[in-house]
Amino acid sequence: MKKIVWIMVVALILLAPISLMAGCANNDDMLLQCDDENFGKYNGKAVEGLSAYDLIMEAYENTCADVNYTKEEYFCFNSSVATRNSHLIRKIVDDKVYNQEIVVGTGFDKGTCAKRFYYDGSSASFINNTNTRKNNITYNKSTKEFNVKDWGKFAPFGGDLQKELKEYRYKITTYDISSRDILSSMHNDKVYEKNGVFYCQIKIDCSIEKLNTVQLAAFEEFLDMLSAKSEGFIMEDTTIDFAISKIDGKYKLLIWKRTEIYSGKHASTSIKVSCRQECLSYYTYGGTVITGDDLLNLAQ
């Protein structure tokens, strides 16, 4: 997301005579549709004795402890002057970690890239491919397919390895969700079940008070995305929807989706910029294999 909104602001300055406000897709429009028809629907009969918050935290811990799973994630940002779509595949196999992400921006967004990371249990390698010539990195909007013609080659990773591994293995959000104190007054703590899948949601308090204290890391990230000042920043309470199931006797995450809607004034122009972004993740357990196609030159 970085640099997207800065470019948007430049475009907004040019468009200012026409409109002093330009933003993302309508706040009522869903950017990413889950393939589970029951996901995000909480109008059935609640399961007695289950707390949404407690169930989510238990499933999250069990997923982080799992030693063989695949995470597939989609991110979408849409505005009148730029779009960004990304697709991530993460594989955890015992102590090995493989991560692949393709990002495609259009319009004023120049963030298109293709990244891979591999940790074999002792050392790490990576690819950061920003070659966009001859449509090397593409996204087909109609088919929702991402493609990279030439990935390039893995090189030794020279960054903070422990920080990188911690993010890949344990992080699902920048928000601090470690305490019930972060929950919005509109949070629904009920859990709904259908066909053995448990559906629930946490709603995070995104008041300025919370953003300036317990959620400061997330707040700073949003300000950076908008190139905005804290004064005048407004954010709706963030929702994260979950689908959870018992796998091998333990609750684990199947699907989660984060929805964020916020606006702020650009630091130097005071033009109001609004944004809606969504992130959707699917988890599958067992049978995960890091292949030679994943490893490219490392497999030779």
Secondary structure, 3 states (H helix, E strand, C coil): CCCHHHHHHHHHHHHCCCCCEECECCCCCCCCCCCCCCCCCCCCCECCCCCHHHHHHHHHHHHHHCCEEEEEEEEEEEECCEEEEEEEEEEEECCEEEEEEEEEEEECCCCCEEEEEEECCCCEEEEEECCCHHHCEEEECCCCEEEECCCCCCEECCCCHHHHHHHHHHCCCCCCCCCHHHECCCCCCCCEEECCEEEEEEEECCCHHHHCCCCHHHHHHHHHHHCECCCCCEECCEEEEEEEEEECCEEEEEEEEEEEEEEEEECCCCCEEEEEEEEEEEEEECCCCCCHHHHHHHHC
